[in-house]
Amino acid sequence: MVLESVEKENLVASSSRQGVAKITFRALGTQCELQFVAENEELAGEFGRAAVSWVATFERKYSRFLPDSLISRINTQSGLGWVDIDEEAEGLFNLCQELHFMTGGILDPTALPVISLWYRNYRDKEISPEIPDPSVVKRALEKVGWDKVEREPGRIRLPETGMSIDFGGFGKEYAVDKVAELGVGYGVRDLLVDFGHDIRLFGRPPGSPCWHIGLENPCQPGSCWSSLGLSDRGVATSGDYVRFFEKDGVRYGHIVDPRSGYPVSNGCRGVTVVASSCLEAGILSTTSFVKGPVEGLTFIEEFYGAEGCIVTEGRNHQTRRFYEYVVPTV
């Protein structure tokens, strides 16, 4: 099957194999993939075009890397005036409020000032890493705090110069769920949406009782220690085993705790969570990674239907029923 996409610049390839259509494209800073079963090629094409178009629109509006996006306009106006927002954006900022409260401030959409202090060390492996001076971290932390954001119906304002908003903590997972729901609206019942290993699944592929998702070993990247068998669930993994740097014998992962301003250092290497949606799985995996193996497991178990596994050096910490999803490798 060849898909003529309305967003041709983003679409890399599409194909059909064993009754499963597969569409791959680049968006949201990562590789995106759809696998699904459609009644016919026309329906597959319609859904594929709609999915790629929705993601492109979402990215144009909410990516902080695009100068004309709503998020960039809000950030540019920090310390200045109000920015008008529509009903959709209002809903996303309401979601920010809920997630900030739910995670005890671990998910903070205003954390970019401290994240930016560390970002260059992960991005460019050719440079010598630099550790920010504690005074610099302290000043950046003064610009962080969702409770500082001023909101009124239909508009938003960042009151201090240097404040900024970023949806990186949940935007990709939110998009995964929306595209999956879009597929259901097109009558697609067997569907896998994978945006950079943040995943939502419905139904099952032909000839299999469920979708199989490999679990990468964060202590040995590139290898899988097992896999998950899933249907009608969301799954997400948070870890620092791909993006990290070392300085003077100390390892710094890319996940920064917005409460301290420093990369998380609690022994966690990776956290995988299965939940009712990709958004829930992603929020739980990131939050539990920051909390650490003991508090993290407790946090996951507080959410009905969520199960997770926290990997540290030499040990896997699992919630009580995570094993029900595990399919041992042969």
N, C-alpha and C positions, 0 to 999 in steps of 0.2 A: 504494500500500500504506500502511496506517495501522498503526503499531506501538503497541500498548498496553504500555508499559514498567512493570516493577516498580519503577523509580526515576523516577516521573513528574516529580518536581521537577527532575531534571537533563536530561530529554529535551526538546529544542527542536523537532525536526522529523524526519520520515522520509518517504521517497518512493521511487518506482521509476521508472527512466528507461532505456529501451533495454536492458532486461534486467538492469540493475544496481540493486540496492537501495542506498539511501543513508540513513544515520542520522547525525544531528548532535546533539550534546549538550555541555553545559558541565561540565568536571571538571578537577581537577588544576591549576586556575588558568588554563586555556586552552580553546580550542575543539577539540573532539574530533570526528572524522568516521570513519565506516566506510563503505566502498563494497565491495559483494560480490555475487557471483552465487550464488543458492541454487536448489535443485531446485524448491522451491515456496514459497508465501507462509507456510505454517505453519513450515517450517524457518527461513525468514528471521526470523520473529517470535521463535522460540525462541532463536536465536543472538543477536539484537539485545538481547533482555531479559537474557540471561546476560552479555553483554559489559558493558552499562551497570551491571548489578548488581555485577559483579566490580570494576569501576573504583571504584564508590561505596564498596564495602567496603575496598578498598585505601587509598583516600583517608582514610576515617574512622580507619583504624588507623595510618597513617604520615605524615599531614600535620602539620607543626609548627604550622600555623595553627589547628588544632582543639584546644581545651584538653583534651579527653578522649582524645586519641589516645595510642598507646603512646609515640610520640616525645616528645610534650609531657610525659608522666609521667616519662620518663627525664630530660628536661631540667630539670623542676621539682625532681628529686631530686639534681641535681648538687651535689657536696660533701657529700652525706648518705648515704643507704643504697642498697642494691641494688634493682633492679627485675627481677621475673620476666619471662621471655620464652618464647614457644612455639617449636616447631620451625621454623615458617615464618620468624619473626623471626630466629632463630639463623642460618638460611641467608642471610638478607639481610645480617646483620652479618659473616658469613664472606665474602660478596661485597664488602663494604666493605673488608675486609682485603686481598683480592686486587687490587681496583682501586687502592687506595692504593699498594700495592707496584708494580703494573704501571706506574703513571704517575709514579713517583718522588716521590710526595707532592703532586702537582698536584691530584689529586682527593682531597680530605680532607673527610670528612663532618662533622668538627668545626670547619670554617672559619667557621661562622656569626658568631662574635664579631667578626671583622674585616669580613665582608660587611655586617653590620648597620651599621657605621660609615658606609658609603657609600650604603646603600639609600634613605634619604629623598631624596637628591639626584636619583635616577632616578624615584622614585615621584611626586613632587609638582613639576610644572613651574612652579607659581606662586610657589615660594619661591626665595630667593637661595641658591645652592649654598654649602655650607660644607666646607672641606677639614679633615679631622681633624688635630689637632696630632700631630707625630711621637711624642710621649710617649704619647698615647692609643692610637695604632696599636701601639706597642711593648707596652703593657699588654694589649691585646686579643690580640696574637700569643702571649702567655704562656698564654692559655686554649685555644690551637689545637694539635692534635697527636693524630692517631689512635692513635699508640703509647702515649698516656697512658690510653686507655680500658681499664678493667678488665673482663675477661670470664671467666666460669666457665660450665660447662654449665648452660643454663637460666636464666641471669641476667646482668645487665650493670650497670655503675656508672661514672658520671663522677666522678672523685675530687676535682675542684676546683670550688668554687662559681663560677658564671659560664660553665662549659663547656656546650656544647650540640651536639646532633646534628641534621643536616638531610639528607634524601635528595634535595635539589634537584639535585645534580650527576648523578644517574643514575636517579632514581625514575620519571620520565615515560617514559624510553626502556625501562626494565624493564617498565613496564605495557604499552607498545605491543607488545612481544614476547609477553607473556602473553596478551593479547587475540587476537593473531594465531594463537597456538597453540590458543587456545580455539576459534577459528573452524574450524581444521583438524579439531579433535575433533568438531565438529558436521557434518563432511563438506563444509565450504565450501572449495573449491579455488582459486577466483579471488577475491582479497581484497586490499584496501588499508586499512591502519589508519594514521590520521594524527592524532597528538595534538600540536597546536601545531607542525607541520612536522617532527616526529620521526616517521619512517615505517617501516613494514614491509609488504612486498608478497609475495603469492603468486600464481602463475598470471598471468592477463591478463584485461582486459575483453573483452567480445564484439566481434569484428571488428577486433581490434588485436593485434599480436604481443607487446605489452608495455604496462606502465603508463608514462605520461609524467608526469614531475615537473619543474615549472619551476624554474629556478635564478635566484633574485633577485639583481640586481646590487647589492652592498652599497655601492657608490659612487654609485648612483642608485636608492635604495629605491623600490619600486613598479614597477620595470621588470625584465624578465628578459633576461639575456644569452644564455641557451640553455636547454636542457632535457635531462633524462636519460631514457633508455628502459630500464626495469628490470623484472625478474621474479625472484621468489624471493630478494630481497635486502633489506637494511635501509639506510636513508639518514638522515643527520642533518646539520644545519647549526648551527654556532656562530658568533656574530658580535656586534659591539657597535654596529652601524649603526642600530639602532632605539632602544635604551636607552643613552643617554649624556648627559653635560652638559658645559658649558664654563665655565671659571673663569679669569679673567685671561689669556685667549688659549690656555689649555691644555685639551685635550680629554680627558675621562675616560670610558672605556667601563665597562659594568656587570660585565664579567668580572674578578674579583679574583684575583690570584695569592696563595694562602694561605701561600706561603713568605715573601712580602715584606709582605703586608697592603695592597698598593696595586693599583689597577686596572692591567691589562695595557696596556703602551704600547710596542709593537714594530712598528707599521706594519700589522698585520693588521686587516682589516675583516670578513672572513668566511671560514669554512672549511666545506666540504662533503665528507663522507666516505661512500663506499659500502662496505658490509661485509656479513658473513654474517648479522648481526642488527642491530636498531636500537640495542641497548645497546652493542655494539662500535663501531658507527659514531659514536654520541654521545660515548663516552669518547675515541675517537681524535680527533674534531673539536675537542672542548674542550681536550684536552691539547696538540694541535698548535697551536691558537690561542695558548695560553700560551707555548709554546716558540718560536714565530715561524716565518717561512717556510722557513728553511734547516733547522733542527733538526726542525721540524714535519713536513716532507716525509719526512725520514729516519725519523722515528718511525712514520709511517703505513706506510711501505714495509717495516717490520720485521714486519708482521702479514700472514700469508698471505691472499691474496684481497682485501685492502683496497686501495682506491684513493681518492685525494682531490685536492681543489683548494683552494689557499690564495690568497685574493684580497687584494692590497694596492693602494694607490693607483697606478693605471696599469699593473698587471701581474697576471696569473694564473700561479701556480706550481702545476704539476700533477705528480702521480706518473706513472710511465712509461706506464701503461695506462688512465688515467682517460678518455682520449679514446674508448675503446671504448664507454662508456656515454653519450657526449654525442650528442644529436640536435640539429643546428644549427637555429636558428629561421629561418623564411622571411621 
